Amino acid sequence: MKNNRFDKVVIVILICICAYLVLSNLKQREESNYYIDPKPYKICGEEIYVTDYTYNSKLDVQSLFNEIELTCNTK
């Protein structure tokens, strides 16, 4: 009787671990699943390519903001 209960506990733990791994994998895919159009955008009269601030499918937001601030402040 004890072995049967132990087996059920182990199976439940394994199911929980598998569910956690699947959900965390889906979350990672969702976070890196965006598309940036490689066209110029007008910022304060200048053209900026957002793709210049994209590295390994990650957008470097701080660098992009710094460039926008520099571009707008020099006008």
A tleap script that builds the chain and sets N, CA, C and O, in Angstrom:
source leaprc.protein.ff14SB
mol = sequence {
  NMET LYS ASN ASN ARG PHE ASP LYS VAL VAL
  ILE VAL ILE LEU ILE CYS ILE CYS ALA TYR
  LEU VAL LEU SER ASN LEU LYS GLN ARG GLU
  GLU SER ASN TYR TYR ILE ASP PRO LYS PRO
  TYR LYS ILE CYS GLY GLU GLU ILE TYR VAL
  THR ASP TYR THR TYR ASN SER LYS LEU ASP
  VAL GLN SER LEU PHE ASN GLU ILE GLU LEU
  THR CYS ASN THR CLYS
}
set mol.1.N position { 0.820 -1.187 0.000 }
set mol.1.CA position { 0.000 0.000 0.000 }
set mol.1.C position { 0.873 1.264 0.000 }
set mol.1.O position { 0.548 2.235 -0.682 }
set mol.2.N position { 1.988 1.257 0.767 }
set mol.2.CA position { 2.851 2.420 0.834 }
set mol.2.C position { 3.546 2.673 -0.494 }
set mol.2.O position { 3.726 3.827 -0.885 }
set mol.3.N position { 3.942 1.613 -1.198 }
set mol.3.CA position { 4.600 1.788 -2.492 }
set mol.3.C position { 3.672 2.445 -3.497 }
set mol.3.O position { 4.111 3.274 -4.294 }
set mol.4.N position { 2.425 2.097 -3.472 }
set mol.4.CA position { 1.444 2.672 -4.377 }
set mol.4.C position { 1.290 4.174 -4.125 }
set mol.4.O position { 1.217 4.952 -5.077 }
set mol.5.N position { 1.240 4.583 -2.883 }
set mol.5.CA position { 1.118 5.992 -2.521 }
set mol.5.C position { 2.387 6.748 -2.922 }
set mol.5.O position { 2.310 7.856 -3.453 }
set mol.6.N position { 3.540 6.153 -2.671 }
set mol.6.CA position { 4.820 6.778 -3.046 }
set mol.6.C position { 4.898 6.966 -4.560 }
set mol.6.O position { 5.335 8.017 -5.030 }
set mol.7.N position { 4.482 5.965 -5.319 }
set mol.7.CA position { 4.485 6.061 -6.777 }
set mol.7.C position { 3.598 7.202 -7.258 }
set mol.7.O position { 3.965 7.925 -8.184 }
set mol.8.N position { 2.436 7.368 -6.638 }
set mol.8.CA position { 1.531 8.440 -7.029 }
set mol.8.C position { 2.139 9.811 -6.740 }
set mol.8.O position { 1.993 10.737 -7.539 }
set mol.9.N position { 2.817 9.943 -5.607 }
set mol.9.CA position { 3.456 11.206 -5.260 }
set mol.9.C position { 4.565 11.530 -6.256 }
set mol.9.O position { 4.691 12.675 -6.691 }
set mol.10.N position { 5.362 10.541 -6.618 }
set mol.10.CA position { 6.441 10.747 -7.580 }
set mol.10.C position { 5.876 11.151 -8.940 }
set mol.10.O position { 6.421 12.040 -9.593 }
set mol.11.N position { 4.802 10.516 -9.368 }
set mol.11.CA position { 4.179 10.840 -10.651 }
set mol.11.C position { 3.639 12.268 -10.645 }
set mol.11.O position { 3.802 12.993 -11.626 }
set mol.12.N position { 3.003 12.676 -9.559 }
set mol.12.CA position { 2.485 14.044 -9.457 }
set mol.12.C position { 3.626 15.050 -9.501 }
set mol.12.O position { 3.510 16.081 -10.163 }
set mol.13.N position { 4.717 14.771 -8.813 }
set mol.13.CA position { 5.878 15.670 -8.821 }
set mol.13.C position { 6.456 15.776 -10.224 }
set mol.13.O position { 6.800 16.872 -10.666 }
set mol.14.N position { 6.570 14.662 -10.928 }
set mol.14.CA position { 7.096 14.678 -12.290 }
set mol.14.C position { 6.186 15.461 -13.235 }
set mol.14.O position { 6.666 16.187 -14.106 }
set mol.15.N position { 4.879 15.313 -13.061 }
set mol.15.CA position { 3.937 16.064 -13.892 }
set mol.15.C position { 4.078 17.557 -13.628 }
set mol.15.O position { 4.050 18.354 -14.565 }
set mol.16.N position { 4.229 17.943 -12.375 }
set mol.16.CA position { 4.400 19.360 -12.023 }
set mol.16.C position { 5.684 19.926 -12.620 }
set mol.16.O position { 5.691 21.046 -13.129 }
set mol.17.N position { 6.759 19.165 -12.560 }
set mol.17.CA position { 8.033 19.616 -13.126 }
set mol.17.C position { 7.909 19.780 -14.635 }
set mol.17.O position { 8.380 20.774 -15.187 }
set mol.18.N position { 7.287 18.829 -15.304 }
set mol.18.CA position { 7.099 18.919 -16.759 }
set mol.18.C position { 6.234 20.124 -17.124 }
set mol.18.O position { 6.541 20.838 -18.078 }
set mol.19.N position { 5.171 20.353 -16.384 }
set mol.19.CA position { 4.297 21.496 -16.652 }
set mol.19.C position { 5.058 22.805 -16.460 }
set mol.19.O position { 4.904 23.731 -17.256 }
set mol.20.N position { 5.866 22.888 -15.425 }
set mol.20.CA position { 6.669 24.090 -15.181 }
set mol.20.C position { 7.637 24.340 -16.336 }
set mol.20.O position { 7.766 25.471 -16.804 }
set mol.21.N position { 8.308 23.300 -16.791 }
set mol.21.CA position { 9.267 23.448 -17.890 }
set mol.21.C position { 8.579 23.879 -19.179 }
set mol.21.O position { 9.100 24.728 -19.902 }
set mol.22.N position { 7.429 23.312 -19.470 }
set mol.22.CA position { 6.703 23.680 -20.681 }
set mol.22.C position { 6.233 25.132 -20.604 }
set mol.22.O position { 6.376 25.876 -21.574 }
set mol.23.N position { 5.679 25.540 -19.475 }
set mol.23.CA position { 5.192 26.912 -19.328 }
set mol.23.C position { 6.321 27.932 -19.369 }
set mol.23.O position { 6.160 29.003 -19.953 }
set mol.24.N position { 7.458 27.619 -18.762 }
set mol.24.CA position { 8.580 28.561 -18.798 }
set mol.24.C position { 9.142 28.675 -20.206 }
set mol.24.O position { 9.579 29.753 -20.609 }
set mol.25.N position { 9.140 27.580 -20.962 }
set mol.25.CA position { 9.596 27.620 -22.344 }
set mol.25.C position { 8.656 28.466 -23.199 }
set mol.25.O position { 9.115 29.232 -24.046 }
set mol.26.N position { 7.358 28.337 -22.990 }
set mol.26.CA position { 6.397 29.148 -23.732 }
set mol.26.C position { 6.554 30.627 -23.412 }
set mol.26.O position { 6.427 31.472 -24.298 }
set mol.27.N position { 6.829 30.943 -22.159 }
set mol.27.CA position { 7.013 32.336 -21.762 }
set mol.27.C position { 8.237 32.928 -22.432 }
set mol.27.O position { 8.191 34.071 -22.885 }
set mol.28.N position { 9.334 32.180 -22.508 }
set mol.28.CA position { 10.545 32.662 -23.169 }
set mol.28.C position { 10.285 32.910 -24.644 }
set mol.28.O position { 10.756 33.908 -25.191 }
set mol.29.N position { 9.556 32.037 -25.291 }
set mol.29.CA position { 9.243 32.217 -26.709 }
set mol.29.C position { 8.383 33.453 -26.909 }
set mol.29.O position { 8.581 34.203 -27.864 }
set mol.30.N position { 7.439 33.665 -26.020 }
set mol.30.CA position { 6.541 34.802 -26.135 }
set mol.30.C position { 7.302 36.110 -25.970 }
set mol.30.O position { 7.020 37.074 -26.683 }
set mol.31.N position { 8.251 36.168 -25.058 }
set mol.31.CA position { 9.001 37.393 -24.803 }
set mol.31.C position { 9.905 37.759 -25.961 }
set mol.31.O position { 10.140 38.943 -26.204 }
set mol.32.N position { 10.416 36.782 -26.679 }
set mol.32.CA position { 11.334 37.083 -27.766 }
set mol.32.C position { 10.658 37.017 -29.131 }
set mol.32.O position { 11.334 36.980 -30.159 }
set mol.33.N position { 9.343 37.004 -29.142 }
set mol.33.CA position { 8.607 36.840 -30.376 }
set mol.33.C position { 8.027 38.178 -30.831 }
set mol.33.O position { 6.813 38.371 -30.771 }
set mol.34.N position { 8.863 39.093 -31.279 }
set mol.34.CA position { 8.371 40.347 -31.817 }
set mol.34.C position { 9.105 40.633 -33.123 }
set mol.34.O position { 10.179 40.088 -33.379 }
set mol.35.N position { 8.521 41.478 -33.927 }
set mol.35.CA position { 9.102 41.811 -35.215 }
set mol.35.C position { 9.221 43.319 -35.319 }
set mol.35.O position { 8.267 44.048 -35.046 }
set mol.36.N position { 10.377 43.774 -35.707 }
set mol.36.CA position { 10.603 45.207 -35.914 }
set mol.36.C position { 10.824 45.420 -37.402 }
set mol.36.O position { 11.698 44.802 -38.009 }
set mol.37.N position { 10.034 46.287 -37.971 }
set mol.37.CA position { 10.131 46.574 -39.396 }
set mol.37.C position { 11.446 47.300 -39.682 }
set mol.37.O position { 11.719 48.325 -39.057 }
set mol.38.N position { 12.266 46.804 -40.604 }
set mol.38.CA position { 13.564 47.433 -40.877 }
set mol.38.C position { 13.440 48.651 -41.791 }
set mol.38.O position { 14.086 48.719 -42.837 }
set mol.39.N position { 12.627 49.584 -41.399 }
set mol.39.CA position { 12.468 50.803 -42.185 }
set mol.39.C position { 12.831 51.995 -41.314 }
set mol.39.O position { 12.827 51.883 -40.088 }
set mol.40.N position { 13.142 53.129 -41.919 }
set mol.40.CA position { 13.491 54.305 -41.112 }
set mol.40.C position { 12.253 54.943 -40.491 }
set mol.40.O position { 11.186 54.995 -41.102 }
set mol.41.N position { 12.420 55.416 -39.287 }
set mol.41.CA position { 11.366 56.150 -38.590 }
set mol.41.C position { 11.833 57.581 -38.382 }
set mol.41.O position { 12.997 57.815 -38.056 }
set mol.42.N position { 10.934 58.539 -38.568 }
set mol.42.CA position { 11.265 59.956 -38.395 }
set mol.42.C position { 11.175 60.326 -36.921 }
set mol.42.O position { 10.126 60.191 -36.292 }
set mol.43.N position { 12.295 60.793 -36.387 }
set mol.43.CA position { 12.359 61.258 -35.003 }
set mol.43.C position { 12.988 62.647 -35.030 }
set mol.43.O position { 14.159 62.796 -35.378 }
set mol.44.N position { 12.220 63.648 -34.666 }
set mol.44.CA position { 12.696 65.037 -34.622 }
set mol.44.C position { 13.341 65.445 -35.951 }
set mol.44.O position { 14.352 66.148 -35.967 }
set mol.45.N position { 12.758 65.007 -37.043 }
set mol.45.CA position { 13.250 65.392 -38.359 }
set mol.45.C position { 14.384 64.531 -38.882 }
set mol.45.O position { 14.814 64.730 -40.018 }
set mol.46.N position { 14.878 63.602 -38.117 }
set mol.46.CA position { 15.955 62.707 -38.532 }
set mol.46.C position { 15.408 61.299 -38.687 }
set mol.46.O position { 14.405 60.943 -38.069 }
set mol.47.N position { 16.073 60.498 -39.515 }
set mol.47.CA position { 15.676 59.114 -39.689 }
set mol.47.C position { 16.490 58.214 -38.773 }
set mol.47.O position { 17.718 58.302 -38.733 }
set mol.48.N position { 15.804 57.353 -38.042 }
set mol.48.CA position { 16.453 56.387 -37.153 }
set mol.48.C position { 15.936 55.003 -37.516 }
set mol.48.O position { 14.738 54.802 -37.717 }
set mol.49.N position { 16.857 54.058 -37.597 }
set mol.49.CA position { 16.485 52.667 -37.829 }
set mol.49.C position { 16.485 51.951 -36.478 }
set mol.49.O position { 17.527 51.826 -35.835 }
set mol.50.N position { 15.318 51.485 -36.058 }
set mol.50.CA position { 15.197 50.791 -34.780 }
set mol.50.C position { 15.994 49.488 -34.809 }
set mol.50.O position { 16.483 49.029 -33.777 }
set mol.51.N position { 16.121 48.905 -35.978 }
set mol.51.CA position { 16.868 47.646 -36.091 }
set mol.51.C position { 18.350 47.828 -35.777 }
set mol.51.O position { 19.041 46.848 -35.502 }
set mol.52.N position { 18.852 49.061 -35.813 }
set mol.52.CA position { 20.247 49.306 -35.422 }
set mol.52.C position { 20.455 49.065 -33.929 }
set mol.52.O position { 21.593 48.926 -33.481 }
set mol.53.N position { 19.386 49.015 -33.163 }
set mol.53.CA position { 19.463 48.834 -31.716 }
set mol.53.C position { 18.901 47.483 -31.285 }
set mol.53.O position { 18.502 47.304 -30.134 }
set mol.54.N position { 18.873 46.541 -32.212 }
set mol.54.CA position { 18.385 45.195 -31.945 }
set mol.54.C position { 19.552 44.223 -32.059 }
set mol.54.O position { 20.198 44.136 -33.103 }
set mol.55.N position { 19.818 43.492 -30.977 }
set mol.55.CA position { 20.929 42.545 -30.939 }
set mol.55.C position { 20.414 41.196 -30.454 }
set mol.55.O position { 19.790 41.107 -29.397 }
set mol.56.N position { 20.674 40.154 -31.222 }
set mol.56.CA position { 20.254 38.791 -30.861 }
set mol.56.C position { 18.774 38.731 -30.498 }
set mol.56.O position { 18.400 38.145 -29.482 }
set mol.57.N position { 17.947 39.333 -31.323 }
set mol.57.CA position { 16.492 39.365 -31.128 }
set mol.57.C position { 16.067 40.083 -29.851 }
set mol.57.O position { 14.958 39.864 -29.363 }
set mol.58.N position { 16.920 40.927 -29.310 }
set mol.58.CA position { 16.584 41.725 -28.131 }
set mol.58.C position { 16.766 43.200 -28.477 }
set mol.58.O position { 17.774 43.595 -29.063 }
set mol.59.N position { 15.793 43.988 -28.110 }
set mol.59.CA position { 15.847 45.424 -28.357 }
set mol.59.C position { 16.550 46.109 -27.195 }
set mol.59.O position { 16.150 45.956 -26.041 }
set mol.60.N position { 17.610 46.873 -27.507 }
set mol.60.CA position { 18.333 47.631 -26.491 }
set mol.60.C position { 17.624 48.979 -26.335 }
set mol.60.O position { 17.971 49.966 -26.984 }
set mol.61.N position { 16.638 48.986 -25.471 }
set mol.61.CA position { 15.755 50.140 -25.316 }
set mol.61.C position { 16.522 51.363 -24.823 }
set mol.61.O position { 16.277 52.475 -25.289 }
set mol.62.N position { 17.436 51.170 -23.895 }
set mol.62.CA position { 18.171 52.306 -23.342 }
set mol.62.C position { 19.011 52.994 -24.410 }
set mol.62.O position { 19.040 54.223 -24.464 }
set mol.63.N position { 19.688 52.239 -25.255 }
set mol.63.CA position { 20.474 52.835 -26.340 }
set mol.63.C position { 19.583 53.566 -27.326 }
set mol.63.O position { 19.938 54.638 -27.815 }
set mol.64.N position { 18.429 52.991 -27.619 }
set mol.64.CA position { 17.482 53.642 -28.526 }
set mol.64.C position { 16.983 54.955 -27.933 }
set mol.64.O position { 16.920 55.965 -28.635 }
set mol.65.N position { 16.628 54.953 -26.653 }
set mol.65.CA position { 16.187 56.190 -26.004 }
set mol.65.C position { 17.295 57.233 -25.977 }
set mol.65.O position { 17.039 58.418 -26.194 }
set mol.66.N position { 18.525 56.801 -25.713 }
set mol.66.CA position { 19.657 57.732 -25.708 }
set mol.66.C position { 19.834 58.376 -27.079 }
set mol.66.O position { 20.084 59.577 -27.176 }
set mol.67.N position { 19.708 57.588 -28.126 }
set mol.67.CA position { 19.850 58.126 -29.495 }
set mol.67.C position { 18.720 59.096 -29.813 }
set mol.67.O position { 18.952 60.137 -30.429 }
set mol.68.N position { 17.510 58.767 -29.404 }
set mol.68.CA position { 16.376 59.668 -29.639 }
set mol.68.C position { 16.574 60.974 -28.880 }
set mol.68.O position { 16.330 62.052 -29.422 }
set mol.69.N position { 17.010 60.884 -27.641 }
set mol.69.CA position { 17.236 62.090 -26.835 }
set mol.69.C position { 18.342 62.940 -27.444 }
set mol.69.O position { 18.207 64.161 -27.528 }
set mol.70.N position { 19.419 62.319 -27.863 }
set mol.70.CA position { 20.529 63.057 -28.482 }
set mol.70.C position { 20.082 63.723 -29.775 }
set mol.70.O position { 20.416 64.880 -30.030 }
set mol.71.N position { 19.334 62.999 -30.582 }
set mol.71.CA position { 18.853 63.544 -31.851 }
set mol.71.C position { 17.931 64.724 -31.634 }
set mol.71.O position { 18.042 65.734 -32.329 }
set mol.72.N position { 17.034 64.612 -30.691 }
set mol.72.CA position { 16.072 65.699 -30.453 }
set mol.72.C position { 16.700 66.891 -29.751 }
set mol.72.O position { 16.267 68.022 -29.968 }
set mol.73.N position { 17.701 66.671 -28.920 }
set mol.73.CA position { 18.324 67.773 -28.194 }
set mol.73.C position { 19.298 68.562 -29.051 }
set mol.73.O position { 19.603 69.708 -28.721 }
set mol.74.N position { 19.795 67.990 -30.137 }
set mol.74.CA position { 20.742 68.710 -30.999 }
set mol.74.C position { 20.026 69.503 -32.075 }
set mol.74.O position { 20.677 70.197 -32.856 }
set mol.75.N position { 18.730 69.422 -32.139 }
set mol.75.CA position { 17.955 70.192 -33.136 }
set mol.75.C position { 17.630 71.552 -32.621 }
set mol.75.O position { 16.987 72.338 -33.317 }
savepdb mol mol.pdb
quit
